[in-house]
Amino acid sequence: MNHTRDKESILQLYNKVLPKLAERIYQNLTEVTPLFDDFRLEKIVDTWTKDRNASTDKEISIENGNVQQLGLKLSLIGFQAAGAQTFDLSKDLLFSLDYSYYEVGPDKNSRWMEKPYFEEWTSKELDDIAVKWSEEVIDEITQKLQGL
């Protein structure tokens, strides 16, 4: 069955896939989050990037099925450690929504995975993406600490 980007396919990612990924990411970062004053992991939807190929001026929304990107945004605020300067860290995990598939990666230029809409995520896929992304977060924290 061939599905394209529409309200249902976007909602499925937003309501089913993102929470499962967020849960795994949170578990992977349990050793890191207490080092910060505040920690947020929230779902994001890009409602400002227009589809270059779309001819309509319809408002960009999940409702209209024309969102180009969604994902997760991690905010780690106020690093606390003896002798280290306080810093914040922000990182996205982006789902770039193409017409008949979507790509997952840490930014617009990196693709870790491509999937057709409505194809179930396996437990291994969820774990792999969560681990890979969490490792990047930890690397960035380490780099910041080494640079201080």
GROMACS elastic network, one bead per residue, 0.5 to 0.9 nm:
[ bonds ]
;  ai    aj funct       b0    kb
    2   100     6  0.76617   500
    2   116     6  0.81189   500
    2   117     6  0.81035   500
    3     6     6  0.84371   500
    3     9     6  0.76630   500
    3    99     6  0.88271   500
    3   100     6  0.62237   500
    3   101     6  0.81742   500
    3   116     6  0.74065   500
    3   117     6  0.58496   500
    3   118     6  0.72810   500
    4     9     6  0.72421   500
    4    98     6  0.82787   500
    4    99     6  0.55090   500
    4   101     6  0.70125   500
    4   116     6  0.82215   500
    4   117     6  0.66482   500
    5     8     6  0.79351   500
    5     9     6  0.57501   500
    5    10     6  0.66364   500
    5    65     6  0.65297   500
    5    66     6  0.72968   500
    5    67     6  0.85061   500
    5    97     6  0.70281   500
    5    98     6  0.69292   500
    5    99     6  0.52406   500
    5   100     6  0.60422   500
    5   101     6  0.74385   500
    5   102     6  0.85945   500
    5   117     6  0.72544   500
    6     9     6  0.54050   500
    6    10     6  0.61407   500
    6    11     6  0.84953   500
    6    62     6  0.79270   500
    6    63     6  0.84827   500
    6    64     6  0.73594   500
    6    66     6  0.66381   500
    6    67     6  0.85625   500
    6    99     6  0.86605   500
    7    10     6  0.53190   500
    7    11     6  0.60308   500
    7    12     6  0.85652   500
    7    61     6  0.86338   500
    7    62     6  0.55988   500
    7    63     6  0.55804   500
    7    64     6  0.61678   500
    7    66     6  0.76497   500
    7    67     6  0.88405   500
    8    11     6  0.50972   500
    8    12     6  0.60658   500
    8    13     6  0.87627   500
    8    62     6  0.85900   500
    8    63     6  0.87813   500
    8    65     6  0.75871   500
    9    12     6  0.51440   500
    9    13     6  0.65531   500
    9    14     6  0.87480   500
    9    65     6  0.80920   500
    9   117     6  0.59760   500
    9   118     6  0.64816   500
   10    13     6  0.52718   500
   10    14     6  0.61268   500
   10    15     6  0.85530   500
   10    62     6  0.64467   500
   10    63     6  0.89624   500
   10    65     6  0.67633   500
   10    66     6  0.87156   500
   10    67     6  0.77718   500
   10    70     6  0.86100   500
   10    97     6  0.83541   500
   10   117     6  0.83800   500
   11    15     6  0.57321   500
   11    16     6  0.78632   500
   11    62     6  0.69665   500
   11    63     6  0.86776   500
   11    65     6  0.87722   500
   12    15     6  0.54294   500
   12    16     6  0.54633   500
   12    17     6  0.69479   500
   12    18     6  0.89898   500
   12   117     6  0.85981   500
   12   118     6  0.72981   500
   13    16     6  0.55252   500
   13    18     6  0.61480   500
   13    19     6  0.89171   500
   13    70     6  0.86557   500
   13    71     6  0.88565   500
   13    95     6  0.89072   500
   13   117     6  0.83825   500
   13   118     6  0.82441   500
   14    17     6  0.62878   500
   14    18     6  0.55278   500
   14    19     6  0.76454   500
   14    43     6  0.76182   500
   14    44     6  0.88711   500
   14    45     6  0.86735   500
   14    70     6  0.76336   500
   14    71     6  0.78325   500
   15    18     6  0.64664   500
   15    19     6  0.66338   500
   16    19     6  0.59911   500
   16    20     6  0.66536   500
   17    20     6  0.53493   500
   17    21     6  0.62362   500
   17    22     6  0.86120   500
   17   120     6  0.87616   500
   17   121     6  0.75466   500
   17   126     6  0.85110   500
   18    21     6  0.50916   500
   18    22     6  0.59572   500
   18    23     6  0.85596   500
   18    43     6  0.71051   500
   18    71     6  0.68782   500
   18    72     6  0.70900   500
   19    23     6  0.61178   500
   19    24     6  0.87349   500
   19    43     6  0.82075   500
   20    23     6  0.52302   500
   20    24     6  0.65223   500
   20    25     6  0.87510   500
   20   126     6  0.74440   500
   21    24     6  0.52442   500
   21    25     6  0.61186   500
   21    26     6  0.85210   500
   21    72     6  0.87173   500
   21   126     6  0.59148   500
   21   127     6  0.77987   500
   21   129     6  0.79146   500
   21   130     6  0.62584   500
   22    25     6  0.50361   500
   22    26     6  0.59828   500
   22    27     6  0.85664   500
   22    41     6  0.70493   500
   22    42     6  0.80648   500
   22    43     6  0.85711   500
   22    72     6  0.73782   500
   22   130     6  0.78584   500
   23    26     6  0.51611   500
   23    27     6  0.63305   500
   23    28     6  0.87724   500
   23   130     6  0.89179   500
   24    27     6  0.50506   500
   24    28     6  0.62363   500
   24    29     6  0.87430   500
   24   126     6  0.74891   500
   24   127     6  0.67068   500
   24   130     6  0.59652   500
   24   131     6  0.80686   500
   25    28     6  0.50079   500
   25    29     6  0.62757   500
   25    30     6  0.88148   500
   25    41     6  0.88743   500
   25   127     6  0.83745   500
   25   129     6  0.87027   500
   25   130     6  0.50000   500
   25   131     6  0.70174   500
   25   133     6  0.77586   500
   25   134     6  0.62446   500
   26    29     6  0.52045   500
   26    30     6  0.63061   500
   26    33     6  0.85911   500
   26    41     6  0.79155   500
   26   130     6  0.87438   500
   26   134     6  0.86456   500
   27    30     6  0.54689   500
   27    31     6  0.87250   500
   28    31     6  0.77088   500
   28    32     6  0.86300   500
   28   130     6  0.74391   500
   28   131     6  0.67093   500
   28   134     6  0.63132   500
   28   135     6  0.85654   500
   29    32     6  0.51796   500
   29    33     6  0.60847   500
   29   134     6  0.65846   500
   29   135     6  0.89197   500
   29   137     6  0.86317   500
   29   138     6  0.81742   500
   30    33     6  0.55826   500
   30    34     6  0.72664   500
   31    34     6  0.66592   500
   31    35     6  0.79244   500
   32    35     6  0.56714   500
   32    36     6  0.76151   500
   32   138     6  0.76256   500
   32   141     6  0.89529   500
   33    36     6  0.56563   500
   33    37     6  0.82999   500
   33    38     6  0.78344   500
   33    39     6  0.63306   500
   33    76     6  0.72861   500
   34    37     6  0.73385   500
   34    38     6  0.83530   500
   34    39     6  0.84446   500
   34    79     6  0.89534   500
   34    80     6  0.87309   500
   35    38     6  0.88824   500
   35    78     6  0.83107   500
   35    79     6  0.57570   500
   35    80     6  0.54915   500
   35    81     6  0.69395   500
   36    39     6  0.67791   500
   36    76     6  0.61892   500
   36    77     6  0.57688   500
   36    78     6  0.51817   500
   36    80     6  0.56289   500
   36    81     6  0.86851   500
   36    86     6  0.89113   500
   36    87     6  0.88376   500
   36    88     6  0.82513   500
   37    76     6  0.77459   500
   37    77     6  0.58311   500
   37    78     6  0.50495   500
   37    79     6  0.64717   500
   37    80     6  0.70261   500
   38    75     6  0.78457   500
   38    76     6  0.59629   500
   38    78     6  0.66740   500
   38    79     6  0.85729   500
   39    74     6  0.75182   500
   39    75     6  0.57151   500
   39    77     6  0.62486   500
   40    73     6  0.77963   500
   40    74     6  0.56743   500
   40    75     6  0.50224   500
   40    76     6  0.65697   500
   40    77     6  0.84769   500
   41    72     6  0.66327   500
   41    73     6  0.56055   500
   41    75     6  0.64037   500
   41    76     6  0.87041   500
   42    71     6  0.84131   500
   42    72     6  0.55358   500
   42    73     6  0.53405   500
   42    74     6  0.66142   500
   42    75     6  0.85021   500
   43    70     6  0.74569   500
   43    71     6  0.57470   500
   43    73     6  0.62983   500
   44    69     6  0.84692   500
   44    70     6  0.54447   500
   44    71     6  0.52862   500
   44    72     6  0.56060   500
   44    73     6  0.64566   500
   44    92     6  0.88753   500
   44    94     6  0.88635   500
   45    61     6  0.83266   500
   45    62     6  0.82409   500
   45    67     6  0.74226   500
   45    68     6  0.85084   500
   45    69     6  0.62288   500
   45    71     6  0.66155   500
   45    72     6  0.86226   500
   46    49     6  0.64520   500
   46    60     6  0.83238   500
   46    61     6  0.83278   500
   46    67     6  0.65079   500
   46    68     6  0.67115   500
   46    69     6  0.52919   500
   46    70     6  0.57687   500
   46    71     6  0.86609   500
   47    50     6  0.80391   500
   47    59     6  0.81532   500
   47    60     6  0.51598   500
   47    61     6  0.58680   500
   47    62     6  0.84261   500
   47    66     6  0.87717   500
   47    67     6  0.62308   500
   47    68     6  0.78421   500
   47    69     6  0.80881   500
   47    70     6  0.88897   500
   48    59     6  0.88729   500
   48    60     6  0.66890   500
   48    61     6  0.89563   500
   48    67     6  0.84379   500
   48    68     6  0.87714   500
   49    52     6  0.88394   500
   49    60     6  0.77876   500
   49    67     6  0.76530   500
   49    68     6  0.64898   500
   49    69     6  0.80063   500
   50    53     6  0.86210   500
   50    54     6  0.77268   500
   50    57     6  0.87252   500
   50    60     6  0.71153   500
   50    66     6  0.81625   500
   50    67     6  0.79108   500
   50    68     6  0.72423   500
   51    54     6  0.52785   500
   51    55     6  0.85034   500
   51    66     6  0.74540   500
   51    67     6  0.81102   500
   51    68     6  0.67785   500
   52    55     6  0.80664   500
   54    57     6  0.80162   500
   54    66     6  0.88059   500
   55    58     6  0.89234   500
   56    59     6  0.88154   500
   57    60     6  0.84898   500
   58    61     6  0.87524   500
   58    64     6  0.76065   500
   58    66     6  0.84786   500
   59    64     6  0.72894   500
   59    66     6  0.83256   500
   60    63     6  0.82705   500
   60    64     6  0.65755   500
   60    65     6  0.77521   500
   60    66     6  0.56675   500
   60    67     6  0.57543   500
   60    68     6  0.85472   500
   61    64     6  0.52372   500
   61    65     6  0.63182   500
   61    66     6  0.61203   500
   61    67     6  0.56084   500
   62    66     6  0.65387   500
   62    67     6  0.59102   500
   63    66     6  0.80513   500
   63    67     6  0.89240   500
   64    67     6  0.78409   500
   66    97     6  0.89134   500
   67    70     6  0.75128   500
   67    97     6  0.72875   500
   68    95     6  0.83541   500
   68    96     6  0.60690   500
   68    97     6  0.50013   500
   68    98     6  0.70715   500
   69    94     6  0.66785   500
   69    95     6  0.54812   500
   69    97     6  0.55656   500
   69    98     6  0.88438   500
   70    93     6  0.84541   500
   70    94     6  0.59611   500
   70    95     6  0.52509   500
   70    96     6  0.69046   500
   70    97     6  0.78219   500
   71    92     6  0.70543   500
   71    93     6  0.54407   500
   71    95     6  0.53242   500
   71    96     6  0.84568   500
   71   104     6  0.85763   500
   72    91     6  0.83544   500
   72    92     6  0.56459   500
   72    93     6  0.51236   500
   72    94     6  0.66881   500
   72    95     6  0.86216   500
   73    90     6  0.71465   500
   73    91     6  0.58072   500
   73    93     6  0.64611   500
   73    94     6  0.85235   500
   74    89     6  0.79194   500
   74    90     6  0.55111   500
   74    91     6  0.51812   500
   74    92     6  0.61883   500
   74    93     6  0.83053   500
   75    88     6  0.74470   500
   75    89     6  0.59105   500
   75    91     6  0.67582   500
   75    92     6  0.89141   500
   76    79     6  0.74820   500
   76    87     6  0.86013   500
   76    88     6  0.55579   500
   76    89     6  0.50422   500
   76    90     6  0.62548   500
   76    91     6  0.87999   500
   77    86     6  0.86426   500
   77    87     6  0.68903   500
   77    89     6  0.64603   500
   77    90     6  0.82895   500
   78    86     6  0.54906   500
   78    87     6  0.53811   500
   78    88     6  0.53806   500
   78    89     6  0.85373   500
   79    84     6  0.83201   500
   79    85     6  0.76687   500
   79    87     6  0.51975   500
   79    88     6  0.62985   500
   79    89     6  0.85870   500
   80    83     6  0.89974   500
   80    84     6  0.73051   500
   80    85     6  0.77672   500
   80    86     6  0.60088   500
   80    87     6  0.81933   500
   81    84     6  0.54835   500
   81    85     6  0.77539   500
   81    86     6  0.78169   500
   82    85     6  0.84921   500
   84    87     6  0.88829   500
   84   145     6  0.72470   500
   84   148     6  0.70751   500
   85   145     6  0.83169   500
   85   148     6  0.68899   500
   87   144     6  0.81654   500
   89   137     6  0.83516   500
   89   140     6  0.80779   500
   89   141     6  0.75172   500
   90   137     6  0.87246   500
   91   106     6  0.77219   500
   91   137     6  0.72852   500
   92   105     6  0.86642   500
   92   106     6  0.58929   500
   92   107     6  0.69732   500
   93   104     6  0.72335   500
   93   105     6  0.58538   500
   93   107     6  0.67513   500
   93   133     6  0.74652   500
   94   103     6  0.79485   500
   94   104     6  0.56947   500
   94   105     6  0.54566   500
   94   106     6  0.57324   500
   94   107     6  0.59194   500
   94   108     6  0.72005   500
   95   102     6  0.63963   500
   95   103     6  0.55137   500
   95   105     6  0.67520   500
   95   106     6  0.87088   500
   95   107     6  0.87435   500
   95   108     6  0.86979   500
   96   101     6  0.87711   500
   96   102     6  0.54797   500
   96   103     6  0.51102   500
   96   104     6  0.64280   500
   96   105     6  0.82181   500
   96   107     6  0.89723   500
   96   108     6  0.72788   500
   97   100     6  0.81492   500
   97   101     6  0.65626   500
   97   103     6  0.66360   500
   97   104     6  0.89192   500
   98   101     6  0.53162   500
   98   102     6  0.52669   500
   98   103     6  0.76980   500
   99   102     6  0.78164   500
  100   115     6  0.89804   500
  100   116     6  0.63348   500
  100   117     6  0.68487   500
  101   114     6  0.68855   500
  101   115     6  0.55270   500
  101   117     6  0.55728   500
  102   113     6  0.83831   500
  102   114     6  0.56837   500
  102   115     6  0.55456   500
  102   116     6  0.63319   500
  102   117     6  0.69993   500
  103   111     6  0.61462   500
  103   112     6  0.73558   500
  103   113     6  0.56190   500
  103   115     6  0.64631   500
  103   116     6  0.88932   500
  104   107     6  0.84150   500
  104   108     6  0.89227   500
  104   110     6  0.80718   500
  104   111     6  0.57009   500
  104   112     6  0.57354   500
  104   113     6  0.52557   500
  104   114     6  0.63961   500
  104   115     6  0.83726   500
  104   129     6  0.84342   500
  105   108     6  0.72289   500
  105   109     6  0.79559   500
  105   110     6  0.53696   500
  105   112     6  0.51134   500
  105   113     6  0.70219   500
  105   129     6  0.83353   500
  105   133     6  0.83393   500
  106   109     6  0.81828   500
  106   110     6  0.62873   500
  106   111     6  0.76178   500
  106   112     6  0.81739   500
  106   133     6  0.70884   500
  106   136     6  0.88390   500
  107   110     6  0.55870   500
  107   111     6  0.78668   500
  108   111     6  0.77339   500
  111   114     6  0.73759   500
  112   129     6  0.76856   500
  113   125     6  0.89199   500
  113   129     6  0.83918   500
  115   118     6  0.85482   500
  115   119     6  0.69125   500
  115   121     6  0.88324   500
  116   119     6  0.58643   500
  117   120     6  0.85694   500
  118   121     6  0.88077   500
  121   124     6  0.80723   500
  121   125     6  0.60939   500
  121   126     6  0.65379   500
  122   125     6  0.51531   500
  122   126     6  0.63896   500
  122   127     6  0.86198   500
  123   126     6  0.51902   500
  123   127     6  0.61511   500
  123   128     6  0.85484   500
  124   128     6  0.58775   500
  124   129     6  0.85456   500
  125   128     6  0.50479   500
  125   129     6  0.61579   500
  125   130     6  0.83905   500
  126   129     6  0.55051   500
  126   130     6  0.60679   500
  126   131     6  0.85081   500
  127   130     6  0.50905   500
  127   131     6  0.58771   500
  127   132     6  0.83772   500
  128   131     6  0.52364   500
  128   132     6  0.60059   500
  128   133     6  0.84880   500
  129   132     6  0.51546   500
  129   133     6  0.60205   500
  129   134     6  0.83768   500
  130   133     6  0.52844   500
  130   134     6  0.59290   500
  130   135     6  0.84691   500
  131   134     6  0.50605   500
  131   135     6  0.59980   500
  131   136     6  0.86242   500
  132   135     6  0.52277   500
  132   136     6  0.64837   500
  132   137     6  0.89194   500
  133   136     6  0.51106   500
  133   137     6  0.64071   500
  133   138     6  0.88010   500
  134   138     6  0.62529   500
  134   139     6  0.85646   500
  135   138     6  0.50641   500
  135   139     6  0.60544   500
  135   140     6  0.85829   500
  136   140     6  0.61551   500
  136   141     6  0.86538   500
  137   140     6  0.51638   500
  137   141     6  0.63405   500
  137   142     6  0.86946   500
  138   141     6  0.50709   500
  138   142     6  0.61563   500
  138   143     6  0.86036   500
  139   142     6  0.50109   500
  139   143     6  0.60907   500
  139   144     6  0.85823   500
  140   143     6  0.50313   500
  140   144     6  0.61480   500
  140   145     6  0.85926   500
  141   144     6  0.51457   500
  141   145     6  0.62364   500
  141   146     6  0.86814   500
  142   145     6  0.50911   500
  142   146     6  0.61488   500
  142   147     6  0.85466   500
  143   146     6  0.50829   500
  143   147     6  0.60518   500
  143   148     6  0.86848   500
  144   147     6  0.50805   500
  144   148     6  0.63104   500
  145   148     6  0.53120   500
